[in-house]
């Protein structure tokens, strides 16, 4: 393939868990990737995966505009993730960062932009049950992360048109091989003494990182302008069964300790108050955002992605768990 015929895709967040898989999946699908990087370490990471590093960050309009030049599309994966932190950081990294990506895309004449969102945009403190893309965003989002991701998503959808087609994908609970955050943190929590708040019998949708990448590529190629698509592994899992199996892939037993959900609600409120008033370091051990996205039902429907994009999971939950366990061994 010559330089003139290569299909380039611009990617933000390329050195992260999802970003690394996106590079692998995109190159496997015949695309060439230019990945925005903020450090030499990130540049080394994306280069090792076959992507061309573009030095800069979400404030560097010139770098993004140059990286997007000649691309068939861009995938915006970068954001501030977490259940806690100053609102100013969420606003800067997630909302304003997305605004800068949109502006650079327009300046570069980019035809398509896919934005990686999340089911958390629907979080309002109540269970999310069998939600589809028609469910409106809550008036009072449950935390800075859901609020900022919802605002970013709104910016992307509002930007659709005038030569730029924008598409939003919402994967739920990204997991899989290569995760250096979620599974290890769950394993560490189990070592300290895992508690099944509410018993853990509720259901949860999930989406393996390879399924997410597959769905994102389909959205870039076939997604309707201004549309939103949920992505999942298929049928929801019982939370206790899935998380227990996920923790065991790390060589740890989660145990059988249970506690009522009302106690978790009280603990989260106390933790957030303490971390707000006192000079405590790090994140609280439990926040209302984390509690509601983990220990209450969160199930979403991916019918629209299946019907409009032809989306089907490329790896099953059982296969993904076996892969994780083999990686640990």
N, C-alpha and C positions, 0 to 999 in steps of 0.2 A: 504494500500500500504506500503510495507516494504521499508527500506532505500535502499536496493539493487535494488529495482524495480522502485524507484522514478526517474522521468526525470527532471534533474536539468538544469536550464538556468541561465547564468550569465548576469547581466544587469548593465550598467552604466547609470547615470542620473536618478536613480530610485525614488528620492524624488521630482523630477520636475513634472510639469503638465502631460506631456506624460508618464513619467516614472511611475507615480502612477497608471495611467490607464493600462499600460502594466502589472504591477504586478497583478492588479485585473483580467485582461483578461487572463493572463498566468495561474494563479492559477485556474481560472474558467475552463480552458481548460485541467486541469490535470497536469500542470507542477509545480515544486517547483522552487522558484526563490532565487538566491543569488544576492544581490544588493550591489554594491560598494557605500560606504558612506564616506563623509569627516568630518562629525560632529556628535555629540551625538543627536542633533535634527533630522538630516536626518536619523540616525539609528532608532530613535523612530518612525518616519513617516513610513519607509518601513516595520518595524516589525509589526506595527499596521495593515498593509495591508496583512500580512502573508508571507513576505519575510524574508530571513535570511541576516542580514547586514554583510558586509565584510568591515572592516575599512581600509581606504587607499584612494589614489587619482590616477589620471591618470599617475603620475610619479612613483607610487609604483608598480614596476614590480612583486615583490614577492607576494604582496597582490592579485593582479589580477591573477597571475598564480595559486596561491592556490585556489582562488575562482572559477576559471574555471575548475579545476581538476574534471574529471568525468562528466562534463556537456555535454549535447547533442548539445549545441549551445550557442552563446552569442549575445546579442543585444546591440549595442553601440549607446546610445542616448545622451550622454553628449557632450556639445560644448558651446562655448561662443556665445550667441545670442544677437543681437542688431544692430542698424543702425549706431552706433558710438563707438569709443574707440581706444586705441593705437593698432597699427598693431601687436606689440609684444605679446599682450594678445591673440589676435585671433590666431596668429601663435602657441603660447604655448598651449593654451587650446584645440583648434580645430584640428590643423594639427599635431603637435607633440603628442598631447594626442591620436589621432587616430593611429599614428605610434606605440605608446607604447601598445595600445590595440592589434594591429596586432602581435607585437612581443610576447606579453604574450600569445596570442592564439596559436601561433606556439609552444612556449615553453611548453604549457600545453597539446599539442596534440589535440586541439579543432577541431572538424570536420566542424563546420559551424559558420560563423560570418555574422550577418545582421547589416548593417550600416544605421542609420537614416540620410538621406540627406534632400534636400529641392529643390523646383523648383527655388529658388533664385540662384542656381548655373548657371542658364541661363541668369541672369540679366545683361544687357549691356546698360541700359538706354532707350531701345526701348520697345514697347509692346511685350508681349509674347503671341502669338495667336495659339491656338490649337497645342501646342508643344507635340511631343511624344519623346520617349527615343532615337531616332536617331539624334535628334538635337545636334550639337556639342557644347561644352562649349565655351563661348566667349573668344577672345584673351585679351579683356580688361574688366574684370568684374566690375560691378557698385558698388564698395564699398568693405570694408574689410570683411564683413560677407559673401557675395557671393564668394569672392575670396578664403577665407579660407575654406569654405565648399566645393568648387570645388576642391581645392587641396587635402582635406581629402578624398573626393570621389575617386579621381584618385589613391591615395595610396591604398585604399581598393580594387579597381578593379585590380590594378597591383599585389596585394598579392594573387589573386585567383590561386589555384593550389597547387601541392605538398602536398596533404592531407588536405588542408584548402579550403573549398568552401566559397566564399564571395559573398554577395548579397547586393544591394543598393536599398533602397526604398525612394521615393521622395513624401511625402505628401505635399499638397498645402494648406496653411492657416489653421492651426490646431486651433480648437475652441471647446467649449462645457463646460459642467458642471465641476466645479473644477478649471477652469482657474482663476488664481489670478493675471494675468498680462494684457492680451490683452483687454478683455471686460471691466474691471475696468478702464483701461487707456482711452479707447474709451469713456466711460461714463464721465470721468473727462474732456476730451477734449470737449465733448458736453456741459458740465456745463460752461466751459469757453467761448464757442462760436464756435461750429463746422462749418467748411466751406467745402462745396462740390466742391473741385477743379475740373474744367472741367465739372461740372454738375453731375458727378457720374453715368452717363448712361452706362458706359462701363461694360463689363462682367468680372466676376472673378470666378475661380474655388475655391472650399473650401473642407475641409475634417474634419469632426467631429472626436474628439479624440478617440471615440470608434471605428469608422471606420478605423482610422489609426492603432490602436492596433490590430484589426482583420486582416488587411492587412499585418502587420509586422509578425504576427504568421504564416500566410499562406506562406509568403516569407521564413521564417525559415524552414518550413516543406517541401515546394514544389518549392521554388525559384531555377531557373537555376543558376549554378555557373557562376559568372562573369556577371550576368544580372542586369539591372536596371528596377524598376517598379514605375510608377507614381500611386498615390492613391488620389481619390477624392470622393466627395459626390454624384457624377453623373453629371447631366447637370449643366453647369455654371449658376451662379446667376447674376442678374443685381446688380452691386456693391451697388448702392444707396438703393435698396430695402433690400438687405441682411444686410448691415451695419446698416441701419435705424432700422430694426427689432431687430438686436443684441443689439444696444444701448438701445432700449426701454425695453428689458428684465431687464436692470439695473435700471428701473424707471426714465429714463431721455428721453427727446425729443431732437432729433438731430437738429431740425430746418430746415430752407429752404435757408440759406445763400449760395450763389454760388460765385465762383471767377474763372477767366480764368486759364488754366493750365500753361500758360507762366509765370504768376505771381508766381505760386507755384515753378516753376523751378528757378526763380530769388531769391525767398525767401530761398530756400534750399541752393543755392550757397552762398548767403550772410551769412546764419547761419553757414555753414561749415567753411567758411573763418574766421568768428569771433571766433569760438571755437578753430580753429587751431592757431590763432595768440594771443589770449588773455587768461588770466588765469580764464576762466569761468568754473563753476562747472556743473556737470551732463552732460546730452546729449542735443544737439541742439533740439529746438522744431520741426524742420523739416530737414530731410536729403534727399539727392538724392536717397539713397537706399530705404528708407521708401516711399518716393513719388512714385517712379517707380513701387514698388511692390504693392502699394495700389491704386493709382490714375491713373494708366494706365492699360489696359487690361492685365491680366495674366490668360490664360486658358490653361489647359493641358489635355491630353487624357489618360484615364486609361484602354484602350482596352487591352493592353498587360497583365495587372494584371488580368483582367476578363478572358482572354483566357487561360493564362498559370497557374494561381493560383486558378482560380475559385472564384475570389474576387467579392463580391457584398456588398454594404453598409449594415450594420446591423441596422442603425438608419437613418431616413430621416432628412432633414433640418428642416422641420416643427416640427417633434418630438423633435429634439434637442433644438429648440428655446423654445418650450413649457416647456421642462425640465428645461432649464435655468431660465425661468420666475418663475416657481414653486419653484425653489431653492431660489430665491431672496425673494419671499413672505414668 
